[in-house]
């Protein structure tokens, strides 16, 4: 699906673009890849030139030992990738989960300009990081050595917990596949072990300075990042619009795809 490459510090960052119209960039979170956004991207490509990319250490991009896959690295990477694209105008950005932290860091710390920013169930406010994150941080070598069947069962259970509704088997397989095998298994624990709240602490005080149009979208049944964060985040960002999606969990793209698409279409088409 991602047929283009951007060279970043010796790694290959995979990306693609298609459609016609103003540029839109979709940023994924963890433990996902751009594949989670693909159905939404296909629909938006009727009116926009859609850009999809996999973060370093995720999906089809390079996964390697001793790789820096922190939010700090991903924010800098995103800023450089968008500049590499030489877009005709600042893009409309839609970000999910840690993709929100990446997009916010790229804008606030690396000067990347956006036409607008939609933050969908994002990692942006302290505190964040589950007990599982902390356990992996302390015992990442142990998890990396798990037998493959146990690792796959853990990943599948972890992904299941992000959805409010039963996941379609095909979608579950797509989300799980990048994290399997001798390359994917250590990459899964690597990105969790390097997740650090200090990377959002660095930008959280800057949210009141954001002057571009911002939309905050949240599933009311999100068990990973509770909906109260949506209310707080929208209050911190001047003029932010808040839209809640009933019956959707953290995997809002799968729990409520039609509702999410309708919200994003309206937002993206009404921004000047």
C-alpha positions in Angstrom: 0.0 0.0 0.0 2.9 2.4 0.8 4.7 2.6 -2.5 7.2 5.5 -1.8 10.1 5.9 0.6 11.8 8.7 2.5 15.3 8.1 3.8 15.7 9.0 7.4 18.9 8.4 9.3 19.6 5.2 7.4 16.0 3.9 7.6 13.2 3.7 5.1 10.1 5.6 5.9 7.2 4.2 3.8 4.5 6.5 2.5 2.0 7.1 -0.3 -0.3 9.7 -1.6 -3.4 9.6 -3.9 -6.5 11.5 -4.7 -7.0 15.0 -5.9 -7.5 18.3 -4.0 -5.9 20.1 -1.0 -3.4 18.0 0.9 -4.5 16.0 3.9 -2.1 13.9 6.1 -3.3 11.1 8.3 -1.1 10.1 11.3 -1.5 6.8 13.0 -0.8 5.8 16.6 0.4 2.7 18.5 0.4 -0.2 18.0 -1.2 0.6 14.6 0.1 1.6 11.2 -1.3 3.7 8.4 -3.5 0.6 7.4 -5.9 1.6 10.2 -6.6 4.9 8.3 -6.9 3.3 4.8 -10.7 3.1 4.5 -11.0 6.7 5.7 -8.3 7.7 3.4 -10.0 6.1 0.4 -13.2 8.0 1.1 -11.4 11.3 1.6 -9.4 10.9 -1.6 -12.5 11.8 -3.5 -11.9 15.5 -2.4 -8.4 15.6 -1.1 -4.8 14.5 -1.9 -4.4 12.1 1.0 -1.0 11.3 2.4 -0.4 8.1 4.5 2.8 7.2 6.2 4.2 4.7 8.7 6.2 6.0 11.6 9.8 4.8 12.1 9.6 1.3 13.6 6.0 0.8 12.6 4.1 -1.0 9.8 6.1 -1.1 6.5 8.8 1.3 7.7 12.1 0.0 8.9 12.1 -1.9 12.2 15.6 -2.4 13.6 17.4 -3.1 16.8 18.7 0.0 18.7 16.3 2.2 16.8 15.0 5.4 18.3 11.2 5.2 17.9 10.4 7.8 20.7 7.9 10.5 20.3 10.7 13.0 20.1 12.2 11.3 17.1 8.8 10.8 15.4 7.9 14.5 15.8 11.1 15.5 14.1 10.7 12.9 11.4 7.2 14.0 10.6 8.3 17.6 10.2 11.1 16.6 7.8 8.8 14.2 5.9 6.2 16.9 5.2 8.8 19.4 4.1 10.2 16.7 1.8 6.8 16.4 0.1 7.0 20.2 -0.9 3.2 20.5 -0.6 1.5 23.4 -2.4 0.0 24.6 0.8 0.1 23.7 4.5 -1.7 20.4 5.0 -4.8 19.6 6.9 -3.6 17.0 9.5 -5.6 14.3 11.1 -3.9 12.4 14.0 -4.8 9.5 16.2 -3.4 8.2 19.5 0.4 9.0 19.7 0.1 10.4 16.2 -1.5 13.4 18.0 1.6 13.9 20.2 3.8 13.5 17.1 1.8 16.1 15.1 1.7 18.5 18.1 5.5 18.3 18.6 6.1 18.8 14.9 4.0 22.0 14.9 5.0 23.4 18.3 8.7 22.4 18.5 9.7 22.0 14.8 7.7 24.8 13.3 5.6 22.7 10.9 2.6 24.6 9.6 -0.9 23.1 9.2 -4.0 24.5 7.7 -6.0 22.7 10.4 -5.5 19.9 12.9 -7.9 17.1 13.9 -7.0 15.2 17.1 -8.7 11.9 17.4 -8.5 10.1 20.7 -4.9 11.3 21.1 -2.1 11.0 23.6 -1.5 14.6 24.6 -2.1 15.1 28.3 -0.4 13.7 31.4 -0.7 11.3 32.9 -0.6 8.5 30.3 0.9 5.1 29.9 -0.7 2.0 31.3 0.7 -0.5 33.9 1.5 -2.7 30.9 3.7 0.1 29.4 5.6 0.4 32.6 6.0 -3.4 32.9 7.4 -3.6 29.3 9.7 -0.7 30.1 11.2 -2.6 33.0 11.2 -6.0 31.4 11.4 -5.5 27.7 14.1 -8.2 27.2 11.8 -10.8 28.8 8.9 -9.9 26.6 11.1 -9.9 23.5 12.0 -13.5 24.3 8.4 -14.8 24.6 7.6 -17.8 22.5 6.0 -16.6 19.3 2.5 -18.1 20.0 2.4 -16.4 23.4 3.5 -13.1 21.9 0.8 -13.2 19.2 -1.8 -14.0 21.8 -0.7 -11.0 23.9 -0.7 -8.6 20.9 -4.1 -9.8 19.9 -5.5 -9.4 23.4 -3.9 -5.9 23.7 -5.4 -4.8 20.4 -8.8 -6.2 21.3 -8.9 -4.0 24.5 -8.7 -0.8 22.4 -12.1 -1.5 20.7 -15.6 -1.1 22.2 -17.2 -3.5 19.6 -15.9 -6.9 18.4 -13.2 -6.5 15.9 -13.7 -7.9 12.4 -11.2 -10.8 12.0 -9.7 -9.4 8.9 -9.0 -6.0 10.6 -7.6 -7.8 13.6 -5.2 -9.7 11.4 -4.1 -6.5 9.6 -3.3 -4.7 12.9 -1.5 -7.7 14.4 0.6 -8.8 11.4 3.4 -6.1 11.5 4.3 -7.1 15.1 4.9 -10.8 14.4 8.0 -12.7 13.5 11.7 -12.1 14.5 11.6 -8.4 13.4 8.1 -7.5 14.4 8.1 -9.0 17.9 11.1 -6.9 19.3 9.7 -3.9 17.5 6.4 -4.1 19.3 8.1 -4.0 22.7 10.7 -1.5 21.6 8.1 1.2 20.8 6.3 0.6 24.1 9.5 0.7 26.1 10.5 4.0 24.6 7.1 5.7 25.1 7.8 8.5 27.6 5.5 11.1 29.0 8.2 13.7 29.0 7.6 14.1 25.3 4.1 15.4 25.9 5.1 17.3 29.0 7.4 19.4 26.8 4.5 20.6 24.7 1.5 20.5 27.0 2.2 24.0 28.4 2.2 25.3 24.8 -1.3 24.2 23.8 -2.8 27.6 24.7 -0.6 29.2 22.1 -2.0 27.1 19.2 -3.7 29.6 16.8 -4.8 27.3 14.0 -8.3 25.6 13.7 -8.4 22.5 15.9 -11.0 19.7 16.1 -11.0 17.2 19.0 -12.8 14.0 18.3 -13.3 11.3 20.9 -15.1 8.0 21.4 -17.2 8.1 24.5 -16.3 4.5 25.4 -12.5 4.9 25.0 -11.0 2.8 27.8 -7.4 3.6 26.9 -7.7 7.4 27.1 -10.9 8.3 28.9 -13.2 10.9 27.3 -12.6 13.5 30.1 -9.2 14.1 28.4 -11.2 15.3 25.3 -12.9 18.0 27.4 -9.7 19.1 29.0 -7.8 19.2 25.7 -10.5 21.2 24.0 -10.4 23.7 26.8 -6.7 24.2 26.6 -6.6 24.9 22.9 -8.2 28.3 22.1 -11.3 27.9 19.9 -11.0 24.1 19.6 -14.2 22.3 18.5 -15.2 19.2 20.4 -17.1 16.3 18.8 -17.9 13.1 20.8 -18.8 9.8 19.1 -21.2 7.6 21.2 -20.5 3.9 21.3 -16.9 4.2 20.1 -13.8 3.2 21.9 -10.2 4.0 21.2 -10.3 2.2 17.9 -12.8 4.7 16.7 -11.9 4.0 13.0 -13.3 0.5 13.5 -16.0 1.1 16.1 -17.7 4.0 14.3 -16.2 4.4 10.9 -19.2 6.1 9.3 -19.6 8.6 12.1 -15.9 9.4 12.2 -15.8 9.9 8.4 -18.8 12.2 8.5 -17.2 14.4 11.2 -13.9 14.6 9.3 -15.5 15.3 6.0 -17.4 18.1 7.4 -14.4 19.5 9.3 -12.0 19.3 6.3 -14.4 20.8 3.8 -15.5 23.7 5.9 -12.0 24.9 6.8 -10.9 27.8 4.5 
